[in-house]
Amino acid sequence: MKMAISYWEQQHFFTYDVIIVGSGIVGLNAAIAIKSKNPKSSVAILERGFLPSGASTKNAGFACFGSISELMEQEKSGGTALLYQLIERRWKGLLKLRKLLGDESISYHNYGGYELFRKADYQLAELCVAKISHFNELIKDIVGQENVFKTASRKIQGFGFHDTGLLIENELEAQIDTGKMMKALILKATAAGVMIYNNCEVEELQEEENYQVLRSNHGNFKARQVLLSTNAFIKTLVPDLDVVPGRGQVILTQPIPDLKIKGTFHYDKGYYYFRNIDQRILLGGGRNLDIKAEETAVFGSTQLIQNALKTLLKEVILPDTPFEIEQTWSGIMAFGHDIYPIVKSIRPGIFCAVRCNGMGIAMGTQTGEDAANLILPFL
């Protein structure tokens, strides 16, 4: 039974100029952008979870814009011109995030990124090496630097990897602390006057006179404009969008004395990813082992992928180092046929900003700002 709402609550907590559904990277950035450009507007965020529910607090914390093999796949599907725009968007998005929050508040560390190729992957490795000069030329105007990608196989021994035939380094790639980033975004939003309501799930959208009505488990909210930024969970409210959930399973080791590995690492066309964090290894991925089963919005893990992650740790990443797994978790990302995010009007008064295709850290700030710019003329 729902608790009855008081007159005071009804007057001051349930009606806004803008309500954003979803308090992830995109939703928080949209709220911050709206308040910075229209400080008098009233803005609230409704979040169904205790913390953001998808991948914003569960991702690996890669400040990246794509490994060579990933860029090759994306160029194949979308063409060079579209890929250029996408890389530019990712790079500028990372710069905006850093400027908005500051490097210290997100623990931004530019240790470099690497794509790892096992010895059996020599054909893919050769194709990627042949493309290094092409992608260096493509991105040099975006990042203002030449020769960003280069082979770095001399570092294999220092990292202690086994069965590794090649490393390609991206010296501009960095890592962040995802939890610190989200805490900083929440603090910035609330300092600007944004109200955030957690454990508040929107069940239905309706139109009523000059307002959009959001029916939730805590009563009915009203807003002049609504932004849906629930990413992989958008289809519960807008079923016909080209958004497919993708679960990412993650494991974290206990602290490892004298850990040699420092940086962000990609393997198998980006389907696996690992990094150092607090003398531990965080490793995620493997959804390509069972793509259909991992196209789910349900959190959890599978024996198949957990075993694959542990095997990769044991055979390649930490072959001579004993380790114990301390934590496992999963996050839900959103993908689609198009590699661009969806930022658009659904109908008058309802907008959406979703589908960062596993690149929420790089894409989220700009995507949120783009959504804000769509809404602002209607306030």
Residue, then its C-alpha position, 0 to 999 in steps of 0.5 A: m500500500k502506497m503512503a498517502i502524500s501530504y499537501w506539502e509534499q504534493q506542493h513542493f516535491f512532485t512537479y518540475d519544469v524537467i524530470i529526468v528518468g535515470s541518474g547515470i552519466v547521461g542523466l546527471n550531465a543533462a541535469i547539470a547542463i540544463k541548470s547551468k544554462n537555465p538556473k531558474s528551471s526546476v529539475a529532478i531526477l528519478e532513479r529506480g535504484f539505490l545507486p544508478s542502475g545500469a553501468s555508470t557505477k559498474n563499468a571498468g573506468f576506461a577513458c578511451f576512444g577505441s582500440i585499433s581492432e574496434l575502430m576497424e570494425q566500426e569503420k567497416s560498419g559505418g564508414t570512415a567519415l562517421l568513424y571520424q565524427l564518432i572518435e571526435r565525439r568520444w575525445k571531446g566528451l572525455l575532455k568535457l568530463r575532465k573540465l567539468l569535474g577536474d582530474e583529481s576528483i575522478s582519479y584520472h591517470n594517463y597510464g596509456g592503453y594497450e591492445l593485446f594479441r595472443k600468439a594465435d591471433y597473429q592474422l588479426a595482429e598483422l591487420c591491425v599493425a597495417k592500420i596503425s598509420h591510417f588511424n594515426e592520420l585519421i585522429k591527429d587533427i582530433v587529438g592534436q598529436e601524431n603517432v598516438f598508436k604504436t607497437a609496444s611489444r617490448k613491454i610484454q615481458g615487463f608486464g609479465f604477460h604469457d602467450t602474447g605476440l603483440l601489444i599496440e599502445n595508445e599513449l592517450e588512453a587513461q583510466i578513472d575511478t568510476g565511483k568518484m566520477m559518479k559521486a562528483l557528478i551527483l554533488k555537482a548536480t545537487a549543488a546546482g539545485v537538482m533534486i534526485y529521488n532514488n528507489c523511484e521507478v517510473e512505471e508509465l508515462q501519460e499526457e495531461e493538459n500541459y504536463q507529462v505525468l510520470r506514474s511511479n511507485h511513489g506517486n505521480f510526478k508532473a513535468r513540462q519536459v521529460l528526458l528518458s536516460t535509462n539506457a538499456f532499460i528504455k524499452t520498458l517505457v519506449p519499446d520500439l527503440d533500437v536498443v539492445p541490452g548487453r551485460g558485462q561481467v566483471i571480476l576483481t582480484q585481491p591485492i597483488p604484491d608488486l603488481k607489474i601491470k599498469g594501464t588499460f588493456h583491450y583483448d579480442k576486439g575489445y570484448y575483454y578489458f582489464r586494468n590495474i586498480d589499488q594493486r588489483i586487476l579488474l577484468g571484464g568481458g567475454r559476452n561474445l562467448d554467448i551473445k544472445a544470453e548476455e543480451t539481457a537487462v538482468f544482472g548476474s553471472t554465468q559459469l561459462i564467462q566467469n571461467a573464461l575470465k579466470t582462465l585469461l587471468k591465469e594463462v595470460i595476464l597473471p601466469d606466474t602470480p597466485f591470485e584470489i578473486e575478491q569480488t564479482w559483479s555485472g553492469i548492463m550496457a546498451f547497444g544497437h545497429d547504429i554506433y551513434p547514441i540516440v538523442k531525440s524527441i519521442r513525442p512533444g514533451i518527451f525526449c530520450a538520450v540512450r545507447c552509448n554502445g559501451m562507451g558511456i564515460a567518453m560519450g556520456t557528457q556530450t550526450g547529456e549536453d546534447a539532450a539538454n540543448l534539445i530541451l532548453p528551447f521548450l523551457 
